[in-house]
Structures are given as structure tokens and as C-alpha cells.
Amino acid sequence: MTTTAQKLTFEEYLVYRDGTDTRYELVDGELVCTSLGTGKHGAIIEFLNDEFRDEIKRQQLPWTSKPMMVGVRSPRGRRWDTSRIPDVTVLALAQWEAMANREAVIDFNEPPPLLVVEVVSPSTKTDDYRSKRSEYGVLEIPEYWIVDPLENKVTICVVEHQFYDSSEYWGNDLVQSPTFPSLSLTATEILMGKR
């Protein structure tokens, strides 16, 4: 993860282009280059996105799941010049379709996503467990998954009055998701990125 010294407003971030394919989050007005992660990181993202899409289709829900394609504007302190890009975002299909001709960022005056997932890597561990957990809680994102292949655990956080209550899952524990109560996945399956 690389940080630039250039400070941007949220509006400047939305139109920022550097001529590369580099993906950036905006954190306190600074551009933070996000890495692609390891192959295992990518496998977990792809697996969960596929599982969520299958469950959405099976339940005939008016939702969609997107891997690393949706930004979420979030607060840090009293400032709103931060935009995160979760590894997986589940949101209302109508909300996704409304982004067709604009930047795919959920602003603070829009409904929050239904569920976000972050896959922990050594460079993002503190952000995933602390900063993003706090930011997503303030936004009242109903469910936040922290998938941690470093510690071999999955943490499911459920919002209650802008704070998260969390449950941790290891090994063959079946994860319990309020958003997807019929989803049947173990922590091991999630961490391996396959059934």
C-alpha cells in the first residue's frame, strides 16, 4: 500500500486520473494505492462474490454483488474525504444501476451497502480491523465480514447503533450471516476460496 502526499477533496478524487490502471482509495484526502493482493486473496474475493451472487439468484433478491468495483464514502473524524473500496460489496440492484453513468461510489447521503467484505493482508490488517470497522459502523453498513487468512479466521460484524457486535469463526464453524441466513459456508471454505 502506497500513500501519496497530494491532498484531494472527495470531488477531486471522483475525477482523478493518473493515466495508469492503478486503483486508489482516498484516506483523509490522500490517495492510497491499493495492491492486487496475493492469488489466495483474489481466490477468496472471487469465491465469496460467486457465493453471494448464487444466493441472491436462488433467493430472487433485488441485490447484486460486486468485487472491488464499488467505492464507499466514509467518515474519518469529522471529515468526509475518505472513500474505501471493499473487496466485495453487496448492494441493492437499483442502487448499482443508478451508478451506470457516474462514478461507482456510494455517497454518505445514499443508502449504505447491505454487506461489505475485506480480506486481510499484512499491509491492511490495522485498517481492516480498526479503521474500516469504525467507518463502516458509523455508516451503519448492516454487515461487515473480515476474512483473515493470516489468523485463519472469519469475523462477521453486525451493526447495532453505529457499532459492530462481532462473531469469530474458525475451521469447520458454519458462518452465520444475517444478510444471507441460508448461506452454508465454513470458515475453512471461505479461507481456502473453495468448497
Secondary structure, DSSP 8 states (H G I E B T S, - for coil): -EEEEEE--HHHHHH---SS---EEEETTEEEE-----HHHHHHHHHHHHHHHHHHHHHT-SEEEEES--EEEEEETTEEEEEE--SEEEEEHHHHHTTTTS-SEE-TTS---SEEEEE--TTTHHIIIIIHHHHHHHTT-SEEEEEETTTTEEEEEEEETTEEEEEEE-TT-B---SSSTT---BHHHHHHT--
